[in-house]
Amino acid sequence: MLLEEQRDAAKGFAALMMGQPVPEGGAVFELGATCTMADVPTDGVTSIGVDLAYTAKTSADSSVAVVVRRTRDGDVYVLDVLRRQVRADEFVRILKALAAQHPGAPMTWHGSTTERGAADIIAAQGIPLRGVLATADKLVRAQEAARMWNAHLNGGRTIYTPRDASWSAAFLDEVQSFTGVGDAHDDQVDALASAIFGLPAQGKAVHGGSKRRTAGVRRAF
């Protein structure tokens, strides 16, 4: 499918399935549902989305990891967001610690052919990073995450962000400002989209079954 066709399909999807047409350059994610850190569940299916930058220059994007967890009832919680402007090897160490903190959680990175090769090199170091070829642009890739993000507006299962987390203000601002058209910053959106993509089909491989919740989420480092 051509890029123009992909973007038209994304806007059509938004109009039909999300109940809101998305104008060119318009916001894709509406005002999101929030919770507190005390509401974040300890059990469920965890997925990690990654977006890697290759330099630490001020003008470069940051490397990001977004951790999400889906409960048995289908709601998704953002557990953690790590956004660092560091060298690739430094962020690889962060990813290794994150993988150890969430054993068994898939880790997904959408990238170009070259970036998929980098993902293979990282995976060879014992990090469960899967490189997925980005065959669509950022707007198209963000559609499933946006559908879930906006679902609470119609009473559906949605994505919750703990508003009292240290990273939440910057995360919510970037996600809710995302248009998919020349955004100055979209690395956290890319990582969120990859995290949602990495969640297994509903009902598969649920880790644990308790409804207990925790007062906080431990950081990766």
N, CA and C atoms as a LAMMPS dump frame, in Angstrom:
ITEM: TIMESTEP
0
ITEM: NUMBER OF ATOMS
663
ITEM: BOX BOUNDS ff ff ff
-5.0000000000000000e+02 5.0000000000000000e+02
-5.0000000000000000e+02 5.0000000000000000e+02
-5.0000000000000000e+02 5.0000000000000000e+02
ITEM: ATOMS id mol type element x y z
1 1 1 N 0.842 -1.182 0
2 1 2 C 0 0 0
3 1 3 C 0.883 1.24 0
4 2 1 N 0.594 2.224 -0.837
5 2 2 C 1.347 3.451 -0.893
6 2 3 C 1.153 4.256 0.38
7 3 1 N 2.146 5.144 0.68
8 3 2 C 2.081 5.935 1.898
9 3 3 C 0.795 6.739 1.967
10 4 1 N 0.398 7.383 0.844
11 4 2 C -0.822 8.183 0.844
12 4 3 C -2.039 7.325 1.149
13 5 1 N -2.053 6.104 0.624
14 5 2 C -3.18 5.199 0.871
15 5 3 C -3.214 4.769 2.333
16 6 1 N -2.02 4.55 2.92
17 6 2 C -1.954 4.159 4.331
18 6 3 C -2.515 5.261 5.218
19 7 1 N -2.159 6.505 4.925
20 7 2 C -2.622 7.611 5.731
21 7 3 C -4.127 7.821 5.551
22 8 1 N -4.618 7.647 4.324
23 8 2 C -6.061 7.746 4.105
24 8 3 C -6.794 6.657 4.868
25 9 1 N -6.201 5.445 4.88
26 9 2 C -6.808 4.329 5.609
27 9 3 C -6.846 4.631 7.103
28 10 1 N -5.772 5.251 7.611
29 10 2 C -5.727 5.593 9.04
30 10 3 C -6.822 6.585 9.393
31 11 1 N -7.001 7.598 8.555
32 11 2 C -8.034 8.585 8.832
33 11 3 C -9.427 7.972 8.702
34 12 1 N -9.601 7.057 7.748
35 12 2 C -10.877 6.375 7.616
36 12 3 C -11.162 5.492 8.809
37 13 1 N -10.124 4.819 9.312
38 13 2 C -10.266 3.983 10.507
39 13 3 C -10.707 4.84 11.687
40 14 1 N -10.074 6.005 11.838
41 14 2 C -10.422 6.892 12.949
42 14 3 C -11.869 7.336 12.854
43 15 1 N -12.322 7.637 11.66
44 15 2 C -13.69 8.12 11.494
45 15 3 C -14.711 7.024 11.775
46 16 1 N -14.43 5.804 11.287
47 16 2 C -15.408 4.725 11.399
48 16 3 C -15.351 4.011 12.745
49 17 1 N -14.14 3.696 13.224
50 17 2 C -13.988 2.864 14.404
51 17 3 C -13.801 3.673 15.686
52 18 1 N -13.247 4.877 15.582
53 18 2 C -13.011 5.678 16.762
54 18 3 C -14.068 6.764 16.907
55 19 1 N -14.961 6.881 15.916
56 19 2 C -16.061 7.824 16.019
57 19 3 C -15.673 9.266 15.808
58 20 1 N -14.449 9.512 15.344
59 20 2 C -13.988 10.871 15.171
60 20 3 C -13.082 10.968 13.956
61 21 1 N -13.448 11.741 12.968
62 21 2 C -12.538 11.958 11.856
63 21 3 C -11.296 12.698 12.343
64 22 1 N -10.134 12.325 11.826
65 22 2 C -8.898 12.991 12.195
66 22 3 C -8.478 13.906 11.059
67 23 1 N -8.556 15.23 11.24
68 23 2 C -8.131 16.136 10.193
69 23 3 C -6.633 16.052 9.997
70 24 1 N -6.147 16.391 8.793
71 24 2 C -4.718 16.371 8.526
72 24 3 C -4.031 17.28 9.54
73 25 1 N -3.107 16.713 10.322
74 25 2 C -2.405 17.488 11.334
75 25 3 C -3.177 17.642 12.627
76 26 1 N -4.328 16.993 12.754
77 26 2 C -5.124 17.091 13.969
78 26 3 C -4.679 16.095 15.021
79 27 1 N -5.136 16.306 16.249
80 27 2 C -4.776 15.413 17.347
81 27 3 C -5.353 14.022 17.115
82 28 1 N -4.573 13.011 17.414
83 28 2 C -4.977 11.611 17.239
84 28 3 C -5.443 11.021 18.564
85 29 1 N -4.762 11.387 19.649
86 29 2 C -5.089 10.901 20.988
87 29 3 C -5.861 11.986 21.731
88 30 1 N -7.056 11.64 22.211
89 30 2 C -7.859 12.592 22.986
90 30 3 C -7.34 12.652 24.424
91 31 1 N -8.033 13.397 25.274
92 31 2 C -7.662 13.481 26.68
93 31 3 C -7.726 12.089 27.287
94 32 1 N -6.614 11.606 27.776
95 32 2 C -6.531 10.22 28.213
96 32 3 C -7.1 9.969 29.593
97 33 1 N -7.378 8.686 29.866
98 33 2 C -7.836 8.267 31.193
99 33 3 C -6.625 8.161 32.119
100 34 1 N -6.772 8.636 33.345
101 34 2 C -5.668 8.57 34.292
102 34 3 C -6.079 7.818 35.551
103 35 1 N -5.062 7.421 36.31
104 35 2 C -5.267 6.728 37.582
105 35 3 C -4.163 7.211 38.507
106 36 1 N -3.983 6.533 39.62
107 36 2 C -2.847 6.813 40.491
108 36 3 C -1.923 5.601 40.465
109 37 1 N -0.72 5.772 40.976
110 37 2 C 0.209 4.642 41.034
111 37 3 C -0.363 3.5 41.875
112 38 1 N -1.196 3.844 42.858
113 38 2 C -1.804 2.823 43.706
114 38 3 C -2.792 1.957 42.924
115 39 1 N -3.273 2.434 41.77
116 39 2 C -4.236 1.681 40.962
117 39 3 C -3.569 0.703 39.992
118 40 1 N -2.261 0.835 39.806
119 40 2 C -1.575 0.005 38.815
120 40 3 C -1.551 -1.449 39.285
121 41 1 N -2.043 -2.385 38.461
122 41 2 C -2.12 -3.789 38.888
123 41 3 C -0.759 -4.464 38.893
124 42 1 N -0.608 -5.434 39.792
125 42 2 C 0.63 -6.205 39.847
126 42 3 C 0.588 -7.403 38.914
127 43 1 N -0.597 -7.812 38.476
128 43 2 C -0.738 -8.998 37.628
129 43 3 C -1.328 -8.637 36.278
130 44 1 N -0.978 -9.431 35.291
131 44 2 C -1.481 -9.219 33.947
132 44 3 C -0.41 -9.534 32.926
133 45 1 N -0.628 -9.132 31.705
134 45 2 C 0.324 -9.367 30.616
135 45 3 C 1.103 -8.082 30.383
136 46 1 N 2.425 -8.164 30.482
137 46 2 C 3.283 -6.998 30.346
138 46 3 C 3.96 -6.986 28.988
139 47 1 N 4.1 -5.802 28.413
140 47 2 C 4.761 -5.62 27.123
141 47 3 C 5.596 -4.351 27.167
142 48 1 N 6.747 -4.384 26.506
143 48 2 C 7.655 -3.242 26.494
144 48 3 C 7.842 -2.776 25.048
145 49 1 N 7.585 -1.508 24.811
146 49 2 C 7.816 -0.919 23.498
147 49 3 C 9.036 -0.032 23.548
148 50 1 N 9.824 -0.065 22.48
149 50 2 C 11.099 0.646 22.464
150 50 3 C 11.202 1.513 21.219
151 51 1 N 11.818 2.68 21.374
152 51 2 C 12.183 3.517 20.239
153 51 3 C 13.59 4.032 20.513
154 52 1 N 14.558 3.608 19.711
155 52 2 C 15.954 3.919 19.97
156 52 3 C 16.462 5.037 19.085
157 53 1 N 17.221 5.954 19.689
158 53 2 C 17.947 6.978 18.959
159 53 3 C 19.422 6.58 18.968
160 54 1 N 20.167 7.016 17.975
161 54 2 C 21.547 6.563 17.842
162 54 3 C 22.582 7.548 18.349
163 55 1 N 22.175 8.783 18.705
164 55 2 C 23.144 9.759 19.179
165 55 3 C 22.648 10.412 20.457
166 56 1 N 23.556 11.138 21.113
167 56 2 C 23.197 11.866 22.328
168 56 3 C 23.234 13.366 22.077
169 57 1 N 23.204 13.784 20.819
170 57 2 C 23.206 15.201 20.488
171 57 3 C 21.904 15.849 20.955
172 58 1 N 21.977 17.121 21.284
173 58 2 C 20.806 17.836 21.772
174 58 3 C 19.668 17.797 20.758
175 59 1 N 20.004 17.818 19.469
176 59 2 C 18.982 17.867 18.43
177 59 3 C 18.367 16.51 18.136
178 60 1 N 18.93 15.461 18.689
179 60 2 C 18.457 14.106 18.372
180 60 3 C 17.274 13.726 19.24
181 61 1 N 16.487 12.788 18.741
182 61 2 C 15.412 12.234 19.546
183 61 3 C 16.014 11.448 20.704
184 62 1 N 15.204 11.222 21.719
185 62 2 C 15.636 10.418 22.855
186 62 3 C 15.304 8.951 22.602
187 63 1 N 16.029 8.085 23.295
188 63 2 C 15.674 6.669 23.315
189 63 3 C 14.617 6.484 24.397
190 64 1 N 13.618 5.677 24.096
191 64 2 C 12.474 5.537 24.993
192 64 3 C 12.087 4.075 25.15
193 65 1 N 11.665 3.716 26.348
194 65 2 C 11.021 2.427 26.6
195 65 3 C 9.726 2.711 27.354
196 66 1 N 8.634 2.151 26.868
197 66 2 C 7.331 2.287 27.523
198 66 3 C 6.868 0.899 27.949
199 67 1 N 6.54 0.751 29.213
200 67 2 C 6.089 -0.536 29.751
201 67 3 C 4.587 -0.453 30.01
202 68 1 N 3.846 -1.403 29.46
203 68 2 C 2.399 -1.446 29.683
204 68 3 C 2.002 -2.809 30.229
205 69 1 N 0.876 -2.848 30.905
206 69 2 C 0.344 -4.122 31.419
207 69 3 C -1.153 -4.176 31.17
208 70 1 N -1.615 -5.272 30.568
209 70 2 C -3.046 -5.474 30.325
210 70 3 C -3.605 -6.429 31.368
211 71 1 N -4.711 -6.039 31.965
212 71 2 C -5.364 -6.863 32.971
213 71 3 C -6.285 -7.88 32.295
214 72 1 N -6.824 -8.782 33.09
215 72 2 C -7.733 -9.8 32.548
216 72 3 C -8.992 -9.19 31.937
217 73 1 N -9.411 -8.039 32.457
218 73 2 C -10.631 -7.437 31.928
219 73 3 C -10.382 -6.586 30.682
220 74 1 N -9.114 -6.446 30.28
221 74 2 C -8.811 -5.775 29.025
222 74 3 C -8.306 -4.355 29.13
223 75 1 N -8.312 -3.772 30.331
224 75 2 C -7.732 -2.443 30.49
225 75 3 C -6.211 -2.542 30.431
226 76 1 N -5.576 -1.472 29.981
227 76 2 C -4.117 -1.418 29.885
228 76 3 C -3.623 -0.266 30.755
229 77 1 N -2.56 -0.517 31.512
230 77 2 C -1.959 0.502 32.364
231 77 3 C -0.528 0.769 31.899
232 78 1 N -0.154 2.03 31.85
233 78 2 C 1.238 2.382 31.562
234 78 3 C 2.004 2.281 32.875
235 79 1 N 2.918 1.323 32.953
236 79 2 C 3.658 1.092 34.194
237 79 3 C 4.833 2.052 34.341
238 80 1 N 5.531 2.288 33.245
239 80 2 C 6.754 3.067 33.334
240 80 3 C 7.102 3.648 31.966
241 81 1 N 7.743 4.79 31.974
242 81 2 C 8.263 5.402 30.762
243 81 3 C 9.693 5.85 31.056
244 82 1 N 10.634 5.296 30.317
245 82 2 C 12.035 5.672 30.459
246 82 3 C 12.441 6.429 29.204
247 83 1 N 12.784 7.688 29.345
248 83 2 C 13.165 8.527 28.209
249 83 3 C 14.527 9.14 28.511
250 84 1 N 15.534 8.734 27.723
251 84 2 C 16.897 9.159 27.993
252 84 3 C 17.578 9.6 26.698
253 85 1 N 18.347 10.671 26.762
254 85 2 C 19.128 11.121 25.624
255 85 3 C 20.577 10.722 25.88
256 86 1 N 20.859 9.455 25.606
257 86 2 C 22.168 8.869 25.891
258 86 3 C 22.637 8.075 24.686
259 87 1 N 23.887 7.645 24.718
260 87 2 C 24.422 6.799 23.649
261 87 3 C 23.672 5.473 23.624
262 88 1 N 23.667 4.849 22.445
263 88 2 C 22.925 3.593 22.273
264 88 3 C 23.391 2.529 23.251
265 89 1 N 24.706 2.418 23.491
266 89 2 C 25.199 1.374 24.386
267 89 3 C 24.738 1.593 25.817
268 90 1 N 24.592 2.865 26.21
269 90 2 C 24.094 3.157 27.549
270 90 3 C 22.628 2.755 27.68
271 91 1 N 21.848 3.008 26.639
272 91 2 C 20.436 2.645 26.723
273 91 3 C 20.246 1.133 26.647
274 92 1 N 21.16 0.45 25.982
275 92 2 C 21.102 -1.013 25.952
276 92 3 C 21.217 -1.564 27.37
277 93 1 N 22.064 -0.958 28.186
278 93 2 C 22.182 -1.4 29.579
279 93 3 C 20.879 -1.162 30.338
280 94 1 N 20.221 -0.054 30.022
281 94 2 C 18.927 0.232 30.64
282 94 3 C 17.903 -0.826 30.23
283 95 1 N 17.902 -1.196 28.942
284 95 2 C 16.975 -2.223 28.456
285 95 3 C 17.236 -3.57 29.121
286 96 1 N 18.492 -3.875 29.352
287 96 2 C 18.824 -5.139 29.999
288 96 3 C 18.262 -5.183 31.414
289 97 1 N 18.382 -4.066 32.132
290 97 2 C 17.82 -3.99 33.482
291 97 3 C 16.297 -4.071 33.443
292 98 1 N 15.703 -3.454 32.429
293 98 2 C 14.242 -3.471 32.296
294 98 3 C 13.738 -4.881 32.011
295 99 1 N 14.46 -5.609 31.154
296 99 2 C 14.082 -6.991 30.849
297 99 3 C 14.173 -7.87 32.096
298 100 1 N 15.176 -7.627 32.933
299 100 2 C 15.321 -8.394 34.169
300 100 3 C 14.202 -8.073 35.145
301 101 1 N 13.724 -6.823 35.113
302 101 2 C 12.639 -6.418 36.004
303 101 3 C 11.305 -7.023 35.584
304 102 1 N 11.145 -7.266 34.276
305 102 2 C 9.894 -7.814 33.751
306 102 3 C 10.19 -9.085 32.952
307 103 1 N 10.603 -10.163 33.611
308 103 2 C 10.979 -11.388 32.907
309 103 3 C 9.823 -11.942 32.074
310 104 1 N 10.137 -12.303 30.85
311 104 2 C 9.13 -12.885 29.963
312 104 3 C 8.341 -11.878 29.16
313 105 1 N 8.48 -10.601 29.468
314 105 2 C 7.721 -9.585 28.741
315 105 3 C 8.334 -9.366 27.357
316 106 1 N 7.528 -9.388 26.296
317 106 2 C 8.066 -9.098 24.965
318 106 3 C 8.528 -7.657 24.882
319 107 1 N 9.581 -7.424 24.112
320 107 2 C 10.136 -6.092 23.913
321 107 3 C 10.182 -5.851 22.403
322 108 1 N 9.479 -4.826 21.93
323 108 2 C 9.289 -4.623 20.496
324 108 3 C 9.777 -3.254 20.051
325 109 1 N 10.445 -3.222 18.892
326 109 2 C 10.932 -1.979 18.298
327 109 3 C 10.592 -1.982 16.814
328 110 1 N 9.802 -1.019 16.376
329 110 2 C 9.52 -0.852 14.957
330 110 3 C 10.595 0.04 14.341
331 111 1 N 11.193 -0.439 13.274
332 111 2 C 12.252 0.349 12.662
333 111 3 C 12.475 -0.026 11.212
334 112 1 N 13.462 0.602 10.624
335 112 2 C 13.827 0.345 9.234
336 112 3 C 14.609 -0.958 9.138
337 113 1 N 14.97 -1.317 7.923
338 113 2 C 15.758 -2.542 7.718
339 113 3 C 17.064 -2.475 8.49
340 114 1 N 17.732 -1.341 8.45
341 114 2 C 18.989 -1.173 9.182
342 114 3 C 18.764 -1.281 10.687
343 115 1 N 17.71 -0.676 11.175
344 115 2 C 17.424 -0.71 12.606
345 115 3 C 17.069 -2.113 13.074
346 116 1 N 16.432 -2.894 12.2
347 116 2 C 16.15 -4.289 12.565
348 116 3 C 17.449 -5.049 12.771
349 117 1 N 18.471 -4.723 11.976
350 117 2 C 19.779 -5.345 12.17
351 117 3 C 20.369 -4.97 13.511
352 118 1 N 20.197 -3.71 13.922
353 118 2 C 20.669 -3.27 15.232
354 118 3 C 19.922 -4.004 16.337
355 119 1 N 18.629 -4.247 16.127
356 119 2 C 17.837 -4.987 17.117
357 119 3 C 18.374 -6.397 17.291
358 120 1 N 18.798 -7.021 16.196
359 120 2 C 19.368 -8.369 16.274
360 120 3 C 20.661 -8.366 17.086
361 121 1 N 21.476 -7.316 16.901
362 121 2 C 22.728 -7.212 17.649
363 121 3 C 22.447 -7.052 19.141
364 122 1 N 21.447 -6.239 19.462
365 122 2 C 21.07 -6.043 20.864
366 122 3 C 20.52 -7.337 21.456
367 123 1 N 19.686 -8.036 20.676
368 123 2 C 19.095 -9.288 21.155
369 123 3 C 20.172 -10.331 21.448
370 124 1 N 21.267 -10.274 20.7
371 124 2 C 22.357 -11.231 20.898
372 124 3 C 23.031 -11.047 22.257
373 125 1 N 22.786 -9.92 22.91
374 125 2 C 23.342 -9.666 24.23
375 125 3 C 22.42 -10.152 25.346
376 126 1 N 21.414 -10.93 24.975
377 126 2 C 20.517 -11.5 25.98
378 126 3 C 19.314 -10.655 26.295
379 127 1 N 19.057 -9.643 25.473
380 127 2 C 17.897 -8.779 25.658
381 127 3 C 16.816 -9.223 24.689
382 128 1 N 15.576 -9.462 25.157
383 128 2 C 14.533 -10.024 24.284
384 128 3 C 13.911 -8.988 23.352
385 129 1 N 14.748 -8.234 22.632
386 129 2 C 14.26 -7.188 21.74
387 129 3 C 13.954 -7.76 20.368
388 130 1 N 12.731 -7.528 19.902
389 130 2 C 12.321 -7.99 18.567
390 130 3 C 12.18 -6.782 17.649
391 131 1 N 12.922 -6.786 16.572
392 131 2 C 12.816 -5.721 15.59
393 131 3 C 11.735 -6.047 14.574
394 132 1 N 10.766 -5.16 14.43
395 132 2 C 9.668 -5.34 13.482
396 132 3 C 9.803 -4.273 12.399
397 133 1 N 9.775 -4.703 11.145
398 133 2 C 9.921 -3.764 10.043
399 133 3 C 8.749 -2.785 10.012
400 134 1 N 9.064 -1.5 10.037
401 134 2 C 8.033 -0.458 9.993
402 134 3 C 7.6 -0.261 8.544
403 135 1 N 6.532 -0.936 8.161
404 135 2 C 6.047 -0.851 6.785
405 135 3 C 5.047 0.284 6.596
406 136 1 N 4.64 0.913 7.679
407 136 2 C 3.704 2.037 7.627
408 136 3 C 4.309 3.221 8.367
409 137 1 N 3.77 4.409 8.159
410 137 2 C 4.311 5.579 8.837
411 137 3 C 3.786 5.662 10.27
412 138 1 N 4.274 6.675 11.009
413 138 2 C 3.97 6.793 12.431
414 138 3 C 2.479 6.918 12.704
415 139 1 N 1.772 7.678 11.864
416 139 2 C 0.34 7.875 12.064
417 139 3 C -0.415 6.558 11.964
418 140 1 N -0.072 5.76 10.98
419 140 2 C -0.747 4.476 10.788
420 140 3 C -0.417 3.528 11.939
421 141 1 N 0.865 3.485 12.335
422 141 2 C 1.267 2.584 13.421
423 141 3 C 0.621 2.945 14.749
424 142 1 N 0.267 4.207 14.916
425 142 2 C -0.298 4.662 16.194
426 142 3 C -1.79 4.382 16.318
427 143 1 N -2.44 3.904 15.264
428 143 2 C -3.902 3.809 15.276
429 143 3 C -4.459 2.874 16.348
430 144 1 N -3.846 1.71 16.537
431 144 2 C -4.385 0.77 17.529
432 144 3 C -4.216 1.328 18.94
433 145 1 N -3.059 1.928 19.213
434 145 2 C -2.861 2.55 20.525
435 145 3 C -3.858 3.685 20.734
436 146 1 N -4.093 4.486 19.694
437 146 2 C -5.048 5.594 19.801
438 146 3 C -6.469 5.079 20.011
439 147 1 N -6.818 3.994 19.341
440 147 2 C -8.16 3.425 19.519
441 147 3 C -8.379 3.045 20.976
442 148 1 N -7.387 2.382 21.58
443 148 2 C -7.511 1.986 22.98
444 148 3 C -7.467 3.203 23.9
445 149 1 N -6.604 4.153 23.599
446 149 2 C -6.464 5.368 24.414
447 149 3 C -7.786 6.125 24.5
448 150 1 N -8.48 6.221 23.368
449 150 2 C -9.717 7 23.294
450 150 3 C -10.966 6.21 23.668
451 151 1 N -10.828 4.897 23.894
452 151 2 C -12.002 4.038 24.098
453 151 3 C -12.816 4.415 25.335
454 152 1 N -12.181 5.01 26.339
455 152 2 C -12.92 5.352 27.564
456 152 3 C -13.995 6.404 27.301
457 153 1 N -13.84 7.154 26.211
458 153 2 C -14.833 8.184 25.88
459 153 3 C -16.17 7.557 25.507
460 154 1 N -16.124 6.289 25.105
461 154 2 C -17.344 5.554 24.751
462 154 3 C -17.609 4.4 25.712
463 155 1 N -16.968 4.445 26.881
464 155 2 C -17.206 3.415 27.887
465 155 3 C -16.464 2.118 27.655
466 156 1 N -15.464 2.121 26.767
467 156 2 C -14.728 0.901 26.469
468 156 3 C -13.497 0.719 27.34
469 157 1 N -12.866 -0.446 27.227
470 157 2 C -11.617 -0.722 27.928
471 157 3 C -10.54 0.178 27.344
472 158 1 N -9.693 0.722 28.197
473 158 2 C -8.832 1.793 27.729
474 158 3 C -7.431 1.691 28.302
475 159 1 N -6.622 2.711 28.035
476 159 2 C -5.258 2.808 28.554
477 159 3 C -5.247 3.844 29.671
478 160 1 N -4.764 3.435 30.841
479 160 2 C -4.673 4.338 31.99
480 160 3 C -3.219 4.752 32.217
481 161 1 N -3.028 6.022 32.507
482 161 2 C -1.703 6.552 32.835
483 161 3 C -1.725 7.077 34.262
484 162 1 N -0.821 6.63 35.13
485 162 2 C -0.799 7.152 36.507
486 162 3 C -0.361 8.612 36.511
487 163 1 N -1.253 9.485 36.915
488 163 2 C -0.988 10.925 36.855
489 163 3 C 0.035 11.381 37.889
490 164 1 N 0.313 10.559 38.913
491 164 2 C 1.276 10.949 39.933
492 164 3 C 2.666 10.378 39.69
493 165 1 N 2.898 9.757 38.529
494 165 2 C 4.236 9.271 38.185
495 165 3 C 5.102 10.456 37.756
496 166 1 N 6.387 10.371 38.006
497 166 2 C 7.29 11.485 37.704
498 166 3 C 7.367 11.786 36.214
499 167 1 N 7.104 10.783 35.376
500 167 2 C 7.224 10.935 33.929
501 167 3 C 5.894 11.24 33.249
502 168 1 N 4.784 11.243 33.991
503 168 2 C 3.465 11.283 33.36
504 168 3 C 3.159 12.589 32.641
505 169 1 N 3.556 13.73 33.198
506 169 2 C 3.219 15.011 32.576
507 169 3 C 3.811 15.121 31.177
508 170 1 N 5.097 14.792 31.04
509 170 2 C 5.754 14.866 29.734
510 170 3 C 5.179 13.829 28.782
511 171 1 N 4.856 12.634 29.295
512 171 2 C 4.298 11.568 28.476
513 171 3 C 2.922 11.956 27.951
514 172 1 N 2.042 12.404 28.837
515 172 2 C 0.691 12.79 28.428
516 172 3 C 0.727 13.952 27.443
517 173 1 N 1.612 14.909 27.677
518 173 2 C 1.707 16.06 26.781
519 173 3 C 2.102 15.632 25.381
520 174 1 N 3.107 14.752 25.272
521 174 2 C 3.546 14.325 23.944
522 174 3 C 2.493 13.485 23.237
523 175 1 N 1.908 12.534 23.958
524 175 2 C 0.92 11.653 23.331
525 175 3 C -0.294 12.451 22.861
526 176 1 N -0.805 13.326 23.711
527 176 2 C -2.032 14.049 23.379
528 176 3 C -1.805 15.19 22.394
529 177 1 N -0.533 15.506 22.123
530 177 2 C -0.207 16.516 21.112
531 177 3 C 0.141 15.885 19.771
532 178 1 N 0.239 14.575 19.719
533 178 2 C 0.688 13.868 18.515
534 178 3 C -0.304 14.029 17.358
535 179 1 N 0.236 14.389 16.202
536 179 2 C -0.582 14.498 14.99
537 179 3 C -0.133 13.541 13.899
538 180 1 N 1.112 13.059 13.992
539 180 2 C 1.644 12.205 12.939
540 180 3 C 2.138 12.977 11.733
541 181 1 N 2.14 14.303 11.838
542 181 2 C 2.574 15.153 10.722
543 181 3 C 3.632 16.128 11.23
544 182 1 N 4.881 15.757 11.082
545 182 2 C 5.966 16.65 11.438
546 182 3 C 6.05 17.03 12.901
547 183 1 N 5.665 16.132 13.807
548 183 2 C 5.743 16.447 15.235
549 183 3 C 7.203 16.597 15.668
550 184 1 N 7.467 17.586 16.499
551 184 2 C 8.833 17.809 16.978
552 184 3 C 9.317 16.637 17.825
553 185 1 N 8.407 16.051 18.591
554 185 2 C 8.749 14.904 19.437
555 185 3 C 7.639 13.862 19.326
556 186 1 N 8.019 12.645 19.014
557 186 2 C 7.031 11.568 18.918
558 186 3 C 7.611 10.23 19.345
559 187 1 N 8.799 10.24 19.968
560 187 2 C 9.446 8.983 20.336
561 187 3 C 8.653 8.205 21.384
562 188 1 N 7.984 8.916 22.306
563 188 2 C 7.18 8.217 23.31
564 188 3 C 5.929 7.599 22.685
565 189 1 N 5.377 8.26 21.666
566 189 2 C 4.23 7.694 20.945
567 189 3 C 4.656 6.442 20.199
568 190 1 N 5.814 6.497 19.543
569 190 2 C 6.311 5.324 18.823
570 190 3 C 6.496 4.139 19.765
571 191 1 N 7.075 4.406 20.937
572 191 2 C 7.31 3.323 21.897
573 191 3 C 5.993 2.784 22.443
574 192 1 N 5.032 3.663 22.701
575 192 2 C 3.711 3.214 23.168
576 192 3 C 3.049 2.33 22.11
577 193 1 N 3.108 2.755 20.847
578 193 2 C 2.507 1.96 19.775
579 193 3 C 3.153 0.583 19.693
580 194 1 N 4.477 0.51 19.865
581 194 2 C 5.168 -0.781 19.82
582 194 3 C 4.811 -1.642 21.03
583 195 1 N 4.615 -1.014 22.179
584 195 2 C 4.222 -1.767 23.38
585 195 3 C 2.841 -2.381 23.208
586 196 1 N 1.902 -1.62 22.656
587 196 2 C 0.552 -2.141 22.422
588 196 3 C 0.596 -3.242 21.365
589 197 1 N 1.393 -3.052 20.33
590 197 2 C 1.561 -4.06 19.288
591 197 3 C 2.082 -5.372 19.876
592 198 1 N 2.968 -5.277 20.868
593 198 2 C 3.594 -6.465 21.436
594 198 3 C 2.716 -7.265 22.376
595 199 1 N 1.578 -6.722 22.796
596 199 2 C 0.68 -7.48 23.671
597 199 3 C 0.116 -8.684 22.938
598 200 1 N 0.137 -9.869 23.555
599 200 2 C -0.44 -11.04 22.9
600 200 3 C -1.956 -10.923 22.813
601 201 1 N -2.54 -11.781 22.006
602 201 2 C -3.994 -11.787 21.869
603 201 3 C -4.651 -11.964 23.236
604 202 1 N -5.777 -11.315 23.421
605 202 2 C -6.488 -11.364 24.703
606 202 3 C -6.733 -12.81 25.121
607 203 1 N -6.416 -13.103 26.377
608 203 2 C -6.656 -14.45 26.906
609 203 3 C -5.452 -15.356 26.837
610 204 1 N -4.339 -14.884 26.221
611 204 2 C -3.147 -15.719 26.114
612 204 3 C -2.08 -15.28 27.101
613 205 1 N -1.418 -16.233 27.69
614 205 2 C -0.22 -16.014 28.505
615 205 3 C -0.376 -14.918 29.551
616 206 1 N -1.466 -14.966 30.314
617 206 2 C -1.641 -14 31.396
618 206 3 C -0.742 -14.397 32.559
619 207 1 N 0.074 -13.472 33.033
620 207 2 C 0.987 -13.741 34.141
621 207 3 C 0.277 -13.493 35.459
622 208 1 N -0.039 -14.546 36.17
623 208 2 C -0.695 -14.386 37.471
624 208 3 C -2.188 -14.159 37.317
625 209 1 N -2.913 -14.195 38.43
626 209 2 C -4.348 -14.015 38.346
627 209 3 C -4.937 -13.186 39.458
628 210 1 N -4.092 -12.658 40.312
629 210 2 C -4.58 -11.868 41.439
630 210 3 C -5.051 -10.498 40.992
631 211 1 N -5.982 -9.95 41.734
632 211 2 C -6.459 -8.59 41.48
633 211 3 C -5.741 -7.58 42.373
634 212 1 N -4.71 -8.028 43.099
635 212 2 C -3.999 -7.118 43.976
636 212 3 C -3.392 -5.974 43.184
637 213 1 N -3.286 -4.819 43.815
638 213 2 C -2.669 -3.658 43.185
639 213 3 C -1.544 -3.173 44.087
640 214 1 N -0.654 -2.395 43.513
641 214 2 C 0.503 -1.96 44.261
642 214 3 C 0.533 -0.444 44.391
643 215 1 N 1.217 0.039 45.416
644 215 2 C 1.304 1.484 45.65
645 215 3 C 2.393 2.132 44.81
646 216 1 N 3.145 1.363 44.076
647 216 2 C 4.196 1.957 43.25
648 216 3 C 4.772 0.963 42.288
649 217 1 N 5.518 1.439 41.346
650 217 2 C 6.159 0.599 40.355
651 217 3 C 7.658 0.819 40.461
652 218 1 N 8.419 -0.237 40.594
653 218 2 C 9.862 -0.108 40.734
654 218 3 C 10.476 0.316 39.411
655 219 1 N 11.44 1.21 39.451
656 219 2 C 12.11 1.675 38.25
657 219 3 C 13.139 0.653 37.792
658 220 1 N 13.591 0.784 36.539
659 220 2 C 14.525 -0.17 35.975
660 220 3 C 15.926 0.01 36.517
661 221 1 N 16.224 1.185 37.049
662 221 2 C 17.572 1.41 37.571
663 221 3 C 17.542 2.531 38.596
